[in-house]
Structure formats: structure tokens, C-alpha cells
């Protein structure tokens, strides 16, 4: 059964941090961090519905300008999330340019910017090309615990870790997935199509049994369309299976408090993307830079019970030596380093 998400690092392990999460069967994607994103073609940037920024150090935020240039006049809206001061950071970026003609563009761009404070309170502002990106205040939004965003098929969680500045770590989790009984579909005389996604959403969200579903499909005989109620269709659902969970962790000190925070956020994560900046023999440098060593990243992956781990954000001092960093992560994650002792 195909997963909802297809995650991949934006750059190689030595490049700016960033994770692009594409959606199967939907023309949309999510982006984590906004460093150098020039490797992403415009068609991929146009798919973005949400961008989540860990913190506004240059290698995590300088790509905002490139994203803006690509989508301006071509896309209607994007939501951006960040930590303390994020709204002001976006506003300062926008105020650096002159906007005397953008209100004439046929497609106006609205940026819905959401900021999560250390107090857990969410703040929200809107910037529209129709008004030369003047800041418009919104009512505060209220995260539910560490849930920063939620939709019918997935939720996005975030918690702060310490990098000498607050830095968000993220977990994107697909909600329970529904497997389709194709034999039952055949018995009902129906074919597969996008309508199945609508039915799955209805079942997962507890929609009324009498809600209509427009069933449309195409086969060798042509195009077909009928209307059925949720109650008539729910039996095509065979199984409920757990959804995929993906963690994105970058820029943090190796401290008990940070490890505990990640253990709470990422317990039993399926796939963990985690920074592994320095080799363990350079742990003093890692501490000075407020980053992890590869060994420490592997220890965190083991502590949270990650089923798979992808290290990234390697220091350029190890150019040509990525295998050493990967090996240290793998050894600590698997426990092989302890067996060697």
C-alpha cells in the first residue's frame, strides 16, 4: 500500500538543510526549512502549500526570497510557520523590496504567516500582494499542545529544542490509512478513481452516513459517474493501517533536555532526518557550535526508537568523507558501537 508522503532532502548532506515532502496523488507538497532551494525547479515550488522553518539562521531562511520570486504572480497562497519573531522576520524580508506594481498582477499572492511563541501561544499575520504586502493582523491561532497544523489526512507537530536560540523540531504524521477491498469494489460495479480519497476522508473524519460521494471512474467502456452515500460505500474499506511518521531535526545541542524533548515528540518514528554535523572526535567543536556529532545523532535515533535514519547537514570540513559520518550514525543507532566495547 503506497504511503501518502514522499520525503527527500532538498540538497545533498553537505548542502543547506531542507526537506521536501511530496504528496502522492495530490498536487501539493510541504517544505521544511528555506535555505538554498535553487535546486528545486519552479514546478516543485509551485506545489507548496505550507513551509515550516526551524529558525531563521541564514542557511535555513535565505531561500525565502527565491521562493517569493518564483510564486509571485503565479500562486494564490502559502502558509509559513516559524518560531519566536518569525512574523517580524518575514515582514522585514518583504519590506526590503518595492511593491508599486504587484497589486496589478492577475493572481494575487497571500502569505499566511504563523509564529509559535515559547509560551505555546500562536500569533498570525497576513501579507498580500494586493496591498503591497502591508502587514494585516489576524486573530491568534491556538496550537493544540504540540500540534501546529492538522488536516484530514495528516497532522504536523513541533517542539522547541535549544540551539542557543529556540529551534523547532518537527514530526509529520499521516493519520490512519484505509486499505481498499478491490473485490468489493468489483461486486458493487464500481471502478477506482479520485473519489476513493474523498470516501477515505469521510470515513476518517466521521462524516454522516448520509453524506453523498460523487463516484467517478474511467475504464475501457468510457467515463462513469454515480452518486452514493457514505453508508453504501464504507464496506469497500478493508483495513485500517497505521500511518507513516517522519521526523525532521536540525540544529541543536546534545543535552538531556533536548534529548528528552525529542523522545516525547518522535517516539517510534518511522523515518528520522537528523543533523549529524561533526565526527565524534570533534565533539568539542560540536559543543562550541551548538550542533550534534554523528554519534550523538545516532544515539538520539536509538533513544526515540527510529525505524530508519537519514543523517544530513555535514560540516564542509569532511568534504569527501561522508561515509565516516554515516558510519558513526549507523553504529550508534544500531547499538553496534556498544557491542564493539
C-alpha positions as CSV (number, residue, x, y, z in Angstrom):
1,X,0.0,0.0,0.0
2,X,1.5,3.3,-1.1
3,X,2.4,5.9,1.5
4,X,0.8,9.4,1.5
5,X,4.2,11.1,1.7
6,X,7.4,11.0,-0.4
7,X,10.1,12.8,1.6
8,X,13.6,13.7,0.3
9,X,16.3,16.1,1.3
10,X,16.5,19.3,-0.8
11,X,20.3,19.2,-1.1
12,X,23.0,16.7,-0.5
13,X,24.2,16.1,3.0
14,X,26.7,18.9,2.8
15,X,24.3,21.5,1.5
16,X,21.8,23.7,3.3
17,X,19.3,21.8,5.4
18,X,15.8,21.3,3.9
19,X,13.3,18.5,3.5
20,X,10.7,18.4,0.6
21,X,7.7,16.3,1.3
22,X,5.6,15.5,-1.8
23,X,2.1,14.0,-1.6
24,X,1.2,11.0,-3.7
25,X,-2.0,11.5,-5.7
26,X,-2.2,15.2,-4.7
27,X,-0.7,18.2,-6.5
28,X,0.9,19.6,-3.3
29,X,4.0,19.4,-1.1
30,X,5.4,20.7,2.2
31,X,8.8,22.2,2.7
32,X,10.9,22.2,5.9
33,X,13.4,25.0,6.0
34,X,14.2,27.7,3.4
35,X,17.9,27.7,2.9
36,X,19.3,27.2,-0.6
37,X,16.4,25.8,-2.5
38,X,17.5,26.7,-6.1
39,X,17.9,23.0,-6.9
40,X,14.1,22.7,-6.7
41,X,12.5,23.5,-10.1
42,X,9.7,26.1,-10.2
43,X,7.1,23.3,-10.7
44,X,8.0,21.8,-7.3
45,X,7.9,25.2,-5.6
46,X,4.5,25.8,-7.1
47,X,3.2,22.7,-5.4
48,X,4.0,24.0,-1.9
49,X,1.0,24.7,0.4
50,X,3.0,25.0,3.7
51,X,6.5,25.9,4.7
52,X,7.9,25.1,8.2
53,X,11.0,27.0,9.3
54,X,13.1,25.6,12.2
55,X,14.7,29.0,12.9
56,X,15.9,32.0,10.9
57,X,19.7,31.4,10.6
58,X,20.7,32.2,7.0
59,X,21.2,28.6,5.9
60,X,17.6,27.9,6.9
61,X,15.8,31.1,5.7
62,X,17.7,32.8,2.9
63,X,15.7,30.9,0.3
64,X,12.6,32.9,1.2
65,X,13.5,35.4,-1.5
66,X,13.8,32.8,-4.2
67,X,10.5,31.1,-3.2
68,X,8.8,34.5,-3.3
69,X,10.2,35.3,-6.7
70,X,9.0,32.0,-8.2
71,X,5.5,32.0,-6.8
72,X,4.7,35.8,-7.1
73,X,2.0,36.3,-9.7
74,X,1.6,32.6,-10.2
75,X,0.3,31.2,-6.9
76,X,-2.6,32.4,-4.7
77,X,-1.5,31.4,-1.2
78,X,1.2,29.8,1.0
79,X,1.2,29.3,4.8
80,X,4.5,29.7,6.6
81,X,5.3,28.6,10.2
82,X,8.2,29.6,12.4
83,X,9.3,30.3,16.0
84,X,9.6,33.5,18.1
85,X,10.0,36.6,15.9
86,X,9.1,34.8,12.7
87,X,6.4,37.3,11.6
88,X,8.8,40.2,12.0
89,X,11.4,38.3,10.0
90,X,9.1,37.7,7.1
91,X,7.9,41.4,7.3
92,X,11.5,42.7,7.2
93,X,12.1,40.5,4.1
94,X,9.1,41.9,2.3
95,X,9.8,45.5,3.3
96,X,13.2,45.3,1.6
97,X,11.6,45.4,-1.8
98,X,9.5,48.0,-3.7
99,X,5.9,46.8,-4.5
100,X,4.4,49.5,-6.5
101,X,3.1,47.3,-9.3
102,X,2.3,43.9,-7.7
103,X,-1.3,44.8,-7.0
104,X,-1.9,44.7,-10.7
105,X,-0.9,41.0,-11.1
106,X,-3.8,38.9,-12.2
107,X,-3.1,36.3,-9.5
108,X,-2.6,37.9,-6.1
109,X,-0.4,36.2,-3.5
110,X,-1.4,35.9,0.2
111,X,1.2,34.8,2.8
112,X,-0.4,33.5,5.9
113,X,2.4,33.6,8.5
114,X,2.1,31.9,11.8
115,X,4.5,32.3,14.7
116,X,4.8,29.9,17.7
117,X,6.0,31.5,20.9
118,X,8.0,29.8,23.6
119,X,4.8,30.2,25.7
120,X,2.9,28.0,23.3
121,X,0.8,30.9,22.1
122,X,0.3,31.2,18.3
123,X,0.3,34.5,16.5
124,X,-0.8,35.1,13.0
125,X,-0.4,37.8,10.3
126,X,-1.2,38.1,6.6
127,X,0.7,39.8,3.9
128,X,-1.0,40.2,0.5
129,X,0.4,41.4,-2.8
130,X,-2.9,43.2,-3.3
131,X,-1.9,45.7,-0.6
132,X,1.8,45.8,-1.3
133,X,2.5,43.2,1.4
134,X,1.5,45.5,4.2
135,X,1.1,43.6,7.4
136,X,-2.5,42.6,8.3
137,X,-3.2,41.2,11.7
138,X,-5.2,38.1,12.3
139,X,-6.7,36.7,15.5
140,X,-4.2,34.5,17.3
141,X,-4.3,30.8,16.4
142,X,-4.2,28.3,19.1
143,X,-2.0,25.2,18.7
144,X,-3.4,22.1,20.5
145,X,-0.5,21.0,22.5
146,X,2.4,20.5,20.1
147,X,0.0,20.1,17.1
148,X,0.8,23.1,14.9
149,X,-1.3,22.1,11.9
150,X,-3.9,19.4,11.2
151,X,-5.8,18.2,8.1
152,X,-8.0,15.2,7.4
153,X,-5.0,13.0,6.3
154,X,-2.1,14.3,8.4
155,X,-1.0,16.4,11.4
156,X,2.1,18.4,12.0
157,X,3.7,18.5,15.4
158,X,6.5,20.7,16.6
159,X,8.6,21.3,19.7
160,X,11.4,23.6,20.6
161,X,15.0,22.4,21.2
162,X,17.9,24.6,22.3
163,X,20.5,25.8,19.7
164,X,21.4,28.8,21.8
165,X,18.3,30.1,20.1
166,X,14.9,28.4,20.0
167,X,14.8,25.9,17.1
168,X,11.7,23.9,16.1
169,X,11.9,20.2,15.5
170,X,9.1,18.7,13.5
171,X,7.1,15.5,13.2
172,X,4.7,15.0,10.3
173,X,2.4,12.1,10.8
174,X,0.0,10.5,8.4
175,X,-3.3,9.6,10.1
176,X,-4.5,6.0,9.9
177,X,-4.7,4.9,6.3
178,X,-7.6,2.9,4.8
179,X,-7.0,0.0,2.5
180,X,-9.5,-0.6,-0.3
181,X,-11.1,-4.0,-0.9
182,X,-10.9,-4.2,-4.7
183,X,-13.1,-7.4,-4.8
184,X,-15.8,-5.5,-3.0
185,X,-15.5,-2.6,-5.5
186,X,-16.0,-5.0,-8.4
187,X,-19.0,-6.5,-6.7
188,X,-20.6,-3.1,-6.5
189,X,-19.9,-2.5,-10.1
190,X,-17.6,0.5,-9.4
191,X,-14.1,1.5,-10.5
192,X,-11.2,3.1,-8.8
193,X,-10.7,6.9,-9.0
194,X,-10.1,10.1,-7.0
195,X,-13.5,9.6,-5.3
196,X,-11.8,6.9,-3.1
197,X,-9.8,9.7,-1.5
198,X,-13.0,11.6,-0.7
199,X,-14.5,8.4,0.8
200,X,-11.5,7.8,3.0
201,X,-11.6,11.3,4.3
202,X,-15.3,11.0,5.1
203,X,-14.7,7.7,7.0
204,X,-11.7,9.0,8.9
205,X,-13.4,12.2,9.8
206,X,-16.6,10.6,10.9
207,X,-18.8,12.2,8.3
208,X,-22.5,11.5,8.5
209,X,-23.5,8.2,6.8
210,X,-25.9,10.0,4.5
211,X,-23.3,12.3,3.0
212,X,-23.1,11.9,-0.7
213,X,-20.0,10.8,-2.6
214,X,-19.7,11.6,-6.3
215,X,-18.2,8.3,-7.6
216,X,-16.5,8.8,-10.9
217,X,-14.1,6.5,-12.8
218,X,-12.9,5.6,-16.2
219,X,-12.5,2.2,-17.8
220,X,-12.4,0.7,-21.3
221,X,-16.1,1.4,-21.7
222,X,-15.7,5.1,-21.0
223,X,-16.4,7.6,-18.2
224,X,-18.9,6.6,-15.5
225,X,-20.4,8.7,-12.7
226,X,-22.9,7.8,-9.9
227,X,-23.8,9.2,-6.5
228,X,-23.7,7.0,-3.4
229,X,-24.0,7.7,0.3
230,X,-21.1,7.1,2.7
231,X,-23.0,4.2,4.3
232,X,-23.3,2.4,0.9
233,X,-19.6,2.7,0.3
234,X,-17.8,2.3,3.6
235,X,-17.7,-1.5,3.1
236,X,-15.2,-1.1,0.4
237,X,-12.8,-0.3,3.2
238,X,-11.0,-3.5,4.1
239,X,-8.4,-2.5,6.7
240,X,-7.2,0.5,8.8
241,X,-3.4,0.6,8.9
242,X,-1.1,2.9,10.9
243,X,0.1,6.0,9.0
244,X,3.7,6.9,8.3
245,X,5.6,9.2,10.8
246,X,8.5,11.4,9.6
247,X,10.8,13.4,11.9
248,X,12.9,16.4,10.9
249,X,15.6,17.5,13.4
250,X,18.3,20.0,12.8
251,X,20.5,22.5,14.8
252,X,20.5,21.6,18.5
253,X,22.9,21.0,21.4
254,X,23.3,17.5,22.7
255,X,21.7,18.0,26.2
256,X,19.5,15.9,28.4
257,X,16.7,18.4,27.9
258,X,16.9,18.3,24.1
259,X,17.0,14.5,24.1
260,X,14.0,14.3,26.3
261,X,12.1,16.7,24.1
262,X,12.8,14.7,21.0
263,X,11.9,11.4,22.8
264,X,8.5,12.9,23.6
265,X,8.0,14.2,20.1
266,X,9.4,11.4,18.0
267,X,8.7,8.2,19.8
268,X,8.8,5.2,17.4
269,X,9.2,7.5,14.4
270,X,9.3,5.6,11.1
271,X,11.9,7.8,9.3
272,X,14.1,10.3,11.1
273,X,16.1,13.0,9.2
274,X,18.6,14.3,11.7
275,X,21.6,16.7,11.6
276,X,25.0,15.0,12.0
277,X,27.4,17.9,11.6
278,X,30.6,16.7,13.2
279,X,32.5,13.4,13.7
280,X,32.6,12.3,17.3
281,X,36.3,13.1,17.7
282,X,35.4,16.7,17.1
283,X,32.8,16.8,19.8
284,X,34.3,19.9,21.5
285,X,33.8,21.8,18.2
286,X,30.2,20.5,18.0
287,X,29.6,21.8,21.5
288,X,31.0,25.2,20.7
289,X,28.8,25.4,17.6
290,X,25.7,24.1,19.4
291,X,25.4,21.1,16.9
292,X,25.3,17.3,17.1
293,X,28.1,14.9,16.3
294,X,27.2,11.9,14.1
295,X,27.5,9.6,17.2
296,X,25.1,11.8,19.2
297,X,22.6,11.9,16.3
298,X,22.7,8.1,16.2
299,X,22.2,7.9,20.0
300,X,19.1,10.1,19.6
301,X,17.8,8.0,16.8
302,X,18.1,4.9,19.0
303,X,16.6,6.7,22.0
304,X,13.4,7.7,20.1
305,X,13.1,4.2,18.5
306,X,13.5,5.4,14.9
307,X,12.9,2.6,12.4
308,X,15.2,4.3,9.8
309,X,17.5,7.3,10.0
310,X,18.9,9.7,7.4
311,X,21.8,11.9,8.5
312,X,22.4,15.3,6.9
313,X,23.9,18.8,7.5
314,X,27.5,17.6,7.4
315,X,30.2,20.1,8.1
316,X,32.2,21.0,4.9
317,X,35.4,20.1,6.8
318,X,34.5,16.5,6.0
319,X,34.1,17.0,2.3
320,X,34.8,13.7,0.6
321,X,34.4,11.8,3.8
322,X,30.6,11.3,4.2
323,X,30.9,7.6,4.8
324,X,32.6,8.3,8.1
325,X,29.8,10.4,9.4
326,X,27.2,7.9,8.1
327,X,29.0,5.0,9.8
328,X,29.1,6.8,13.2
329,X,25.4,7.5,13.0
330,X,24.6,3.9,12.0
331,X,26.8,2.4,14.7
332,X,25.2,4.5,17.5
333,X,21.7,3.9,16.2
334,X,22.0,0.2,15.8
335,X,24.0,-0.2,19.1
336,X,27.0,-1.7,17.2
337,X,29.2,0.8,19.0
338,X,28.3,-0.7,22.3
339,X,28.8,-4.3,21.1
340,X,32.3,-3.3,20.0
341,X,33.1,-2.2,23.5
